[in-house]
């Protein structure tokens, strides 16, 4: 019994030591994450603990399969085991909730730098033991999380985010974040890269949240659907509003639209089709008002999109958003 207790004590000591190293690396990396708009996962320690043995098994099986291919041997068992390991690992990754990710606003950059410098100073001090340093790392990490919560409260209600040669609009209210696209996102084929490497980091730096509550597109194109497909695959968005179109759209439009719907179903993202002459309540302070658009003549276009108008007020800020092809959007402070 005493030996079992000693083994348990040694295991806890090693686990605490590993946690201390993980927190040390995380605290030093925080300024880079804040500057680049990259979220951190609160489950990363558990993920690294699980990932390390799986990675070792994966490398071992891959090496065996490579050697077998060199000697023209067919090892079906090894290939099946490798496929099974890859399948289950992807299943684990897809079930990981976005809620475990934490982002830091750019307003907290100075304090985060101070915390990183304090981490270095504590590491080089000789007066504190390894166990004491570990508890200090935990304390500093909780300070960083508290700073993130405080800075998230001091944010703008309506934020303009550059998108190619125009802007997207971010509405923030009650910890909900709504993106309104008046037609800027679908201008270029690089829209999927934009939403992955520019939009999400910018939202994290502005709000500290890596997730979009609602995405409303007023003037979609096939590039818009390709970008939303990426957002759904990454589980960055909870619901999407898309206006209904009439007539025969291009094939690329339908291809990307179907891919976007499949990704939304897999990620449990709701897609709401905006219909004519119908009002949609996004939030108590925000409304989406729809106005029917007259069909153009047959000689101009083969299809047309329902004209949607969004208006409302957030924190004494009035806003009116239209599709870019119909009217210029605006917002003012009362």
C-alpha positions in Angstrom: 0.0 0.0 0.0 2.8 2.3 0.8 4.5 1.5 -2.5 1.3 2.3 -4.4 1.0 5.6 -2.6 4.6 6.4 -3.5 4.0 5.6 -7.1 0.9 7.9 -7.1 2.9 10.7 -5.5 5.7 10.4 -8.1 3.1 10.4 -10.9 1.5 13.5 -9.6 4.9 15.2 -9.2 5.8 14.4 -12.8 2.4 15.6 -14.0 2.8 18.9 -12.1 6.3 19.3 -13.5 5.0 18.8 -17.1 2.1 21.3 -16.4 4.7 23.8 -15.2 6.8 23.5 -18.4 3.6 23.8 -20.5 2.5 26.9 -18.7 6.0 28.4 -19.0 6.0 28.0 -22.8 2.4 29.3 -23.0 3.2 32.4 -21.0 6.3 33.2 -23.1 4.3 32.7 -26.3 1.3 34.9 -25.3 2.7 38.2 -26.8 3.1 36.5 -30.2 -0.4 35.0 -30.0 -1.9 38.4 -29.1 0.0 40.2 -31.8 -1.1 37.7 -34.5 -4.6 37.2 -33.2 -4.1 33.5 -32.5 -6.3 31.8 -29.8 -4.9 29.4 -27.2 -6.7 26.2 -26.1 -7.3 25.5 -22.4 -7.2 21.8 -23.3 -3.7 22.0 -24.9 -2.0 20.3 -21.9 -4.4 17.3 -22.2 -4.1 17.4 -25.9 -0.3 17.2 -25.8 -0.5 14.4 -23.3 -2.7 12.4 -25.6 -1.0 13.5 -28.8 2.5 12.5 -27.9 1.9 8.7 -27.6 -0.3 8.7 -30.7 2.3 10.6 -32.7 4.9 8.0 -31.6 2.7 5.1 -32.7 1.9 6.9 -36.0 5.6 7.5 -36.8 6.4 3.8 -35.9 3.6 2.4 -38.1 4.6 4.8 -41.0 8.2 3.7 -40.7 7.2 0.1 -40.9 5.0 0.7 -43.9 7.8 2.7 -45.6 10.3 -0.2 -45.1 7.8 -2.7 -46.3 7.3 -0.7 -49.5 11.1 -0.6 -50.1 11.2 -4.4 -50.0 8.0 -4.8 -52.1 6.2 -6.3 -49.1 2.4 -5.9 -48.6 1.6 -5.4 -45.0 -2.2 -4.9 -45.0 -2.4 -5.1 -41.2 0.0 -2.2 -40.8 -1.8 -0.1 -43.4 -5.2 -0.8 -41.8 -3.8 0.0 -38.3 -2.4 3.3 -39.7 -5.8 4.2 -41.3 -7.6 3.3 -38.1 -5.3 5.5 -36.0 -5.7 8.4 -38.4 -9.5 8.1 -38.5 -9.9 8.1 -34.7 -7.4 11.0 -34.3 -9.5 13.1 -36.8 -12.6 12.1 -34.9 -11.1 13.4 -31.6 -10.1 16.7 -33.3 -13.5 17.3 -34.8 -15.3 16.7 -31.5 -13.1 19.3 -29.8 -15.3 22.3 -28.9 -14.4 25.8 -29.9 -15.3 26.9 -26.4 -12.0 25.6 -25.1 -10.2 28.3 -27.1 -9.4 31.7 -25.6 -8.4 34.8 -27.5 -6.7 37.9 -26.2 -7.6 41.4 -27.4 -4.9 43.8 -28.6 -5.7 46.0 -25.6 -4.2 43.5 -23.3 -0.8 43.3 -25.2 1.1 45.5 -22.7 0.0 43.6 -19.7 0.7 40.3 -21.4 4.2 41.4 -22.2 4.7 42.3 -18.5 3.5 38.8 -17.5 5.9 37.2 -20.0 8.8 39.2 -18.6 7.8 38.3 -15.1 7.8 34.6 -16.1 11.4 34.9 -17.4 12.5 36.7 -14.2 10.9 34.0 -12.0 12.5 31.2 -14.1 16.0 32.6 -13.6 15.6 33.2 -9.8 17.4 30.7 -7.6 15.5 31.4 -4.4 12.3 29.6 -5.6 12.0 25.9 -5.9 10.6 24.1 -9.0 7.3 23.5 -7.2 7.0 27.1 -6.1 7.7 28.3 -9.7 5.0 26.0 -10.9 2.4 27.6 -8.6 3.6 31.1 -9.7 3.1 30.1 -13.4 -0.4 29.0 -12.6 -1.1 32.3 -10.8 0.3 34.3 -13.7 -1.8 32.3 -16.2 -5.0 33.1 -14.2 -4.0 36.8 -14.2 -3.7 36.7 -18.0 -7.1 35.1 -18.3 -8.6 37.7 -15.9 -7.0 40.4 -18.0 -8.6 38.9 -21.1 -12.1 39.0 -19.5 -11.7 42.7 -18.4 -10.4 43.8 -21.8 -13.3 42.1 -23.6 -15.8 44.4 -21.9 -14.1 47.5 -23.3 -15.0 47.1 -26.9 -16.7 49.1 -29.7 -20.3 48.3 -30.7 -19.7 48.6 -34.4 -16.3 47.8 -35.9 -15.3 48.3 -39.6 -12.9 45.5 -40.7 -11.1 46.1 -44.0 -12.0 43.5 -46.7 -10.1 43.8 -50.0 -11.2 47.3 -51.3 -14.2 47.6 -49.0 -15.2 46.7 -45.4 -17.1 44.1 -43.3 -19.0 45.3 -40.3 -18.8 43.6 -36.9 -21.6 44.2 -34.4 -20.8 43.3 -30.8 -23.5 43.1 -28.2 -24.1 40.9 -25.1 -21.1 38.7 -26.0 -22.6 38.0 -29.4 -20.7 38.9 -32.6 -22.4 39.5 -35.9 -20.6 39.9 -39.2 -22.4 41.8 -41.9 -21.1 41.4 -45.5 -22.6 43.9 -47.9 -20.7 42.3 -50.8 -17.0 42.8 -50.0 -16.2 39.2 -49.2 -17.3 37.8 -52.6 -15.2 40.1 -54.7 -12.1 37.9 -55.0 -11.3 34.2 -55.2 -9.0 34.6 -52.2 -12.0 35.0 -49.9 -11.4 31.6 -48.1 -7.8 32.6 -47.3 -9.0 36.0 -46.1 -11.6 34.6 -43.7 -9.0 32.2 -42.3 -5.9 34.3 -42.0 -7.2 37.9 -41.8 -10.8 38.1 -40.6 -10.7 35.6 -37.6 -7.4 37.0 -36.3 -8.8 40.5 -36.6 -11.9 39.5 -34.7 -9.8 37.9 -31.9 -7.7 41.0 -31.6 -10.8 43.3 -31.4 -13.1 41.1 -29.2 -11.0 38.2 -27.8 -13.5 35.7 -29.2 -12.6 33.2 -31.9 -16.2 32.5 -32.9 -18.8 34.4 -34.9 -22.3 34.2 -33.6 -24.1 35.2 -36.8 -22.8 35.8 -40.3 -25.1 37.8 -42.6 -24.3 38.1 -46.3 -26.4 40.6 -48.3 -24.8 40.1 -51.7 -23.2 36.6 -51.9 -21.2 35.2 -54.8 -19.6 31.8 -55.3 -16.5 33.1 -53.5 -18.6 34.0 -50.5 -19.9 30.4 -50.2 -16.3 29.1 -50.5 -15.3 31.3 -47.7 -18.3 30.3 -45.5 -17.5 26.6 -46.2 -14.1 27.2 -44.5 -15.7 29.0 -41.6 -18.1 26.1 -41.1 -15.3 23.5 -41.3 -13.4 25.3 -38.6 -16.5 25.7 -36.5 -16.1 29.5 -36.4 -19.7 30.4 -37.1 -23.0 29.4 -35.4 -25.6 30.6 -38.0 -25.5 32.1 -41.4 -28.1 34.3 -43.2 -28.2 34.0 -47.0 -30.8 35.8 -49.2 -32.8 33.7 -51.6 -32.0 34.1 -55.3 -34.3 33.6 -58.3 -33.4 32.3 -61.7 -30.5 30.2 -62.9 -27.2 31.0 -61.2 -23.7 29.8 -62.6 -22.5 26.3 -61.9 -19.7 27.4 -59.7 -22.3 29.2 -57.6 -24.3 26.0 -57.0 -21.2 23.9 -56.5 -19.8 26.1 -53.7 -23.3 26.6 -52.2 -23.8 22.8 -51.9 -20.3 22.4 -50.4 -21.1 25.2 -47.9 -24.4 23.5 -46.9 -22.6 20.1 -46.3 -19.9 21.8 -44.1 -22.7 23.6 -42.2 -24.6 20.3 -41.5 -21.4 18.6 -40.3 -20.5 21.5 -37.9 -24.1 22.0 -36.7 -24.2 25.5 -38.2 -27.7 26.8 -39.0 -28.3 28.3 -42.5 -31.3 30.7 -42.7 -32.6 31.7 -46.1 -33.7 35.3 -46.2 -37.1 35.4 -47.9 -39.0 38.4 -49.4 -41.3 40.5 -47.3 -40.3 38.8 -44.1 -38.7 40.2 -40.9 -36.0 38.3 -39.0 -35.1 39.2 -35.4 -31.4 38.6 -34.9 -31.3 40.1 -31.4 -33.6 42.3 -29.3 -31.4 45.3 -30.4 -30.9 44.2 -34.0 -33.4 43.5 -36.8 -33.0 42.2 -40.4 -35.6 43.8 -42.6 -36.1 42.3 -46.1 -37.4 44.2 -49.1 -38.5 42.5 -52.3 -36.5 43.3 -55.4 -38.1 43.6 -58.7 -36.8 41.2 -61.3 -34.6 42.7 -64.0 -35.3 42.3 -67.6 -34.4 39.0 -69.2 -31.7 40.7 -71.3 -29.6 41.9 -68.3 -29.3 38.9 -65.9 -30.3 35.3 -65.6 -30.8 35.5 -61.8 -31.3 38.1 -59.1 -30.9 38.1 -55.3 -33.5 39.2 -52.8 -32.7 42.7 -51.6 -32.1 42.7 -47.8 -31.9 45.7 -45.5 -30.5 45.6 -42.0 -31.1 48.3 -39.5 -31.1 48.7 -35.7 -29.4 50.4 -32.8 -26.6 49.2 -30.4 -25.4 51.3 -27.5 -26.7 54.6 -29.0 -25.3 53.7 -32.5 -27.8 53.7 -35.3 -27.0 51.6 -38.4 -28.4 50.9 -41.8 -26.7 48.2 -44.0 -27.6 47.5 -47.6 -26.3 45.3 -50.3 -23.4 47.3 -51.9 -25.0 47.3 -55.4 -28.1 49.1 -54.2 -27.2 51.6 -51.6 -24.3 52.8 -49.4 -24.3 51.5 -45.8 -24.0 53.9 -42.9 -24.0 54.1 -39.1 -24.0 57.0 -36.8 -23.9 57.7 -33.0 -26.9 59.3 -31.3 
